Amino acid sequence: MAPNESRQPSDSPPRLGRRQFLARMEVLAVGMTCGGVPLLLGGCAARAKYVTPLVDGDRLSIPLAHVTTPGGVFVEDPLSDLPLFVHRSAAGTFVAVSTRCGHRGCQVEPAAEKLVCPCHGSEYTFEGAILQGPTQLPLVRHRVTVSGESLVIQRAAEGSE
């Protein structure tokens, strides 16, 4: 086309440049990562909250009011790089499990009445029993007692059940 010629309108949409395309893909990737995780995990990941416990040796203490039904809370564990997950059943009993998947050590997340490993898809009950592999190991359970208005978690050694 000569420099003085005008362009005729086209019915085709304007071409998207490489930089524009990459910028849009970046936004899409971030949106899918941040917005899609709660959907993939049954929407529960967004509701689980973190609680900082009072620590006395290998005992962790949190207010009972922080553990609600349904779902549960993550309890920060100063002796581990991953938190514990504390769940209150419909019957009112409490269970605390490690969130370290027995397959590759990834952190499991709550999803629709179970705990799911986002790395390879292992699934566990809230009590730590295996629902689906590839894991061969249940989650480590920790003893839980109620003391007044507090929930006391006695940490078990990693590798024990």
C-alpha positions in Angstrom: 0.0 0.0 0.0 1.4 3.4 -0.9 1.8 5.9 1.9 -0.9 8.2 0.6 -3.6 5.5 0.1 -6.3 5.2 2.7 -7.3 1.9 4.2 -10.7 0.5 3.6 -12.8 -0.6 6.6 -12.7 -4.3 7.1 -15.2 -6.7 8.6 -12.5 -8.6 10.3 -11.6 -7.7 13.9 -8.3 -5.8 14.5 -5.2 -8.0 14.9 -4.0 -8.5 18.4 -0.3 -7.8 18.7 2.1 -10.1 20.5 2.5 -7.9 23.5 -1.2 -7.4 23.9 -1.8 -11.2 23.6 0.8 -12.0 26.2 -0.6 -9.3 28.6 -4.1 -10.8 28.2 -2.8 -14.3 28.8 -1.0 -13.2 31.9 -4.2 -11.7 33.3 -6.1 -14.8 32.4 -3.5 -17.1 34.1 -3.5 -15.0 37.3 -7.3 -15.0 37.3 -7.5 -18.7 36.8 -4.9 -19.4 39.5 -6.4 -17.0 42.2 -10.0 -17.4 41.3 -10.1 -21.0 40.3 -8.5 -22.7 43.3 -11.5 -22.2 45.6 -13.8 -23.6 42.9 -11.6 -26.6 42.4 -11.5 -27.3 46.1 -15.2 -27.0 46.5 -15.2 -23.5 47.7 -14.0 -24.4 51.2 -10.4 -23.2 50.9 -11.6 -19.6 50.9 -13.5 -20.3 54.2 -10.8 -22.0 56.2 -9.1 -19.5 58.5 -5.7 -19.6 60.3 -5.6 -19.4 64.1 -2.4 -18.7 66.1 -2.4 -20.9 69.2 -0.9 -20.5 72.7 2.0 -22.8 72.9 3.2 -24.8 75.9 5.9 -27.2 74.8 4.2 -29.7 72.4 0.7 -28.6 73.4 -1.2 -26.0 71.4 -4.3 -24.2 72.8 -7.0 -22.3 70.9 -10.4 -20.9 71.9 -13.3 -23.3 71.3 -15.2 -20.5 69.5 -12.7 -20.6 66.6 -13.7 -24.1 65.5 -17.1 -24.0 63.9 -19.3 -26.5 62.1 -19.1 -27.2 59.2 -15.5 -27.0 58.1 -12.6 -26.3 60.4 -9.5 -24.1 60.9 -5.8 -24.2 60.3 -3.8 -23.9 63.5 -0.3 -22.6 63.1 2.2 -25.1 64.3 5.5 -23.5 65.5 7.2 -27.0 65.3 6.4 -27.6 61.7 6.4 -25.7 58.4 2.8 -26.7 57.8 -0.3 -26.0 60.0 -2.6 -28.5 61.6 -6.2 -28.8 60.6 -8.8 -28.9 63.3 -12.4 -30.0 62.5 -15.5 -30.1 64.6 -17.9 -32.8 63.5 -21.7 -32.5 63.5 -21.7 -34.6 66.6 -19.5 -32.0 68.4 -16.3 -34.0 68.5 -12.9 -32.4 67.6 -10.2 -33.9 65.4 -6.8 -32.4 64.7 -4.6 -33.7 61.8 -1.4 -32.8 60.2 -1.9 -31.1 56.8 1.2 -32.8 55.3 0.2 -35.3 52.6 1.9 -38.7 53.1 2.7 -38.9 49.4 5.0 -36.0 48.7 4.5 -33.7 51.7 2.3 -31.0 50.1 -0.3 -29.2 52.3 -3.8 -30.7 52.0 -6.7 -28.3 51.9 -10.4 -28.7 52.9 -12.8 -29.4 50.1 -16.4 -30.6 50.3 -16.2 -32.8 53.5 -12.7 -34.0 52.9 -9.1 -32.9 52.7 -7.5 -32.9 49.3 -3.8 -32.7 48.2 -3.5 -30.2 45.4 -0.2 -31.7 44.2 -1.3 -35.2 43.2 -4.9 -35.6 44.2 -4.7 -37.7 47.3 -7.9 -37.4 49.4 -8.5 -37.9 53.1 -11.4 -37.8 55.6 -11.3 -35.0 58.1 -10.1 -37.7 60.6 -7.1 -38.3 58.4 -8.1 -41.7 56.8 -7.2 -42.2 53.1 -10.1 -41.9 50.7 -8.0 -41.9 47.5 -4.3 -42.3 46.6 -1.6 -42.1 45.4 -0.8 -41.7 49.1 -0.2 -44.8 51.1 -0.1 -43.1 54.5 -2.9 -41.5 56.5 -2.6 -38.0 58.0 -1.0 -37.8 61.4 -3.7 -37.4 64.1 -3.1 -35.4 67.2 -4.9 -35.9 70.6 -7.5 -33.2 71.3 -9.1 -32.3 74.7 -11.5 -29.6 75.8 -10.3 -27.6 78.8 -12.9 -24.9 79.8 -13.3 -22.7 76.8 -10.1 -23.9 75.1 -9.3 -26.7 72.8 -5.9 -28.3 73.7 -4.0 -30.2 71.0 -1.3 -32.5 72.1 1.1 -32.8 69.1 2.0 -36.3 68.0 5.4 -37.1 66.5 5.5 -36.9 62.7 5.2 -40.4 61.3 2.9 -41.6 64.1 -0.8 -42.1 63.6 
